[in-house]
Amino acid sequence: MNIIIPMAGLGKRLRPHTLTTAKPLLPIAGKPIVHRLVEDLANVCPEKIENIGFIIHPAFGKQVEDELKAVARAVCAEGKIYYQEQAMGISHAVLFAREILKGKIIVAFADTLFRADFKLDTAKDGIIWVQKVKDPSQFGVVKLDSNGTISELIEKPIAFVSDLAIIGIYFFRDGEFLKNEMQYLLDNNMKEKGEYQFTTALENMKRKGAKFVSGQVVEWLDCGNKDNMVLTNQRYLTFIKDQKLIASTAKSINSTIVPPVFLGENVVIENSTIGPFVSISDSTIVKDSTITNSIIQKNCLITKARLENVMFGNFVNFEGQSSDASLGDYSVVR
């Protein structure tokens, strides 16, 4: 089994955080988004994962590449890096990993996290994971026939055809079949809405006999903007609340910790109340403060603060009150 993760987007909706950190490496409950995604995929995959192909923008740099390879090693797979400079659609992106587009593959978007209670059925031609949504016009959607097989895939429909939105995780039993259909789009310059659409390649596969079924997840978690990041952090802390979430080197001095809370290495909490649903990464110091439902990254100094629903980057120095702040690295607010 190989996994391909397109993640070359620059994450503009999550600025200022993505000005200094690639979006898939932003933390959810103490681990990068992409690390959480790979763990979730490994949990539902019944076969050994051989390779994980990360399709990134060249501007991400060597440090990001090294971190992604470490994510792959964590599930005993080999991490491979591929570059996409210009966004031209998912079919265009996935083809950069053509060398591992063979056999059984999973394609997963790096800003999609999920909870599932099943094992992947690798005997199927293909599985497209979906979730019901209120406004399907913002998503690719699927229609099902009476047997539960996908009869049609529609990209961002104007008129209502289905409320089953494609969440961005796919399984294919024949990676070469998918590769050939995506390559056909590029060879014939078959664009829709200015891009080489993934759904077009899948429709072509379906017309040639592939049978796709839908896979339902328990919960779909989006990491597209700050508020969704904070909500996803909340949900993950709930899911993993029975795991060890507070590092042995973290210190709580005259403070109250209201679980679930993640505290990284060398975090110091003094005269404060933290939680619930707070993640604080390594070497951050919090004094005389109250923080709920927030993400605070590494090496921050938070003093005399009242914080709720905030996301702070690294090396933030903050004093005061906020219920909706989003501060990038090295910000100072007093």
Secondary structure, DSSP 8 states (H G I E B T S, - for coil): -EEEEE-----GGGTTGGGTS-GGGSEETTEEHHHHHHHHHHHH--S---EEEEEE-GGG-HHHHHHHHHHHHHTT-EEEEEE--S---HHHHHGGGGGG-SSSEEEE-TTEEEE--S---TTSSEEEEEEE-S-GGGSEEEEE-TTSBEEEEEES-SS-S-SEEEEEEEEES-HHHHHHHHHHHHHTT--BTTB--HHHHHHHHHHTT--EEEEE-SEEEE-SSHHHHHHHHHHHHHHTTTS--B-TT-EEES-EE-SSEEE-TT-EEES-EE-SSEEE-TT-EEES-EEESEEE-TT-EEEEEEEES-EE-TT-EEEEEESS-EE-TT-EE-
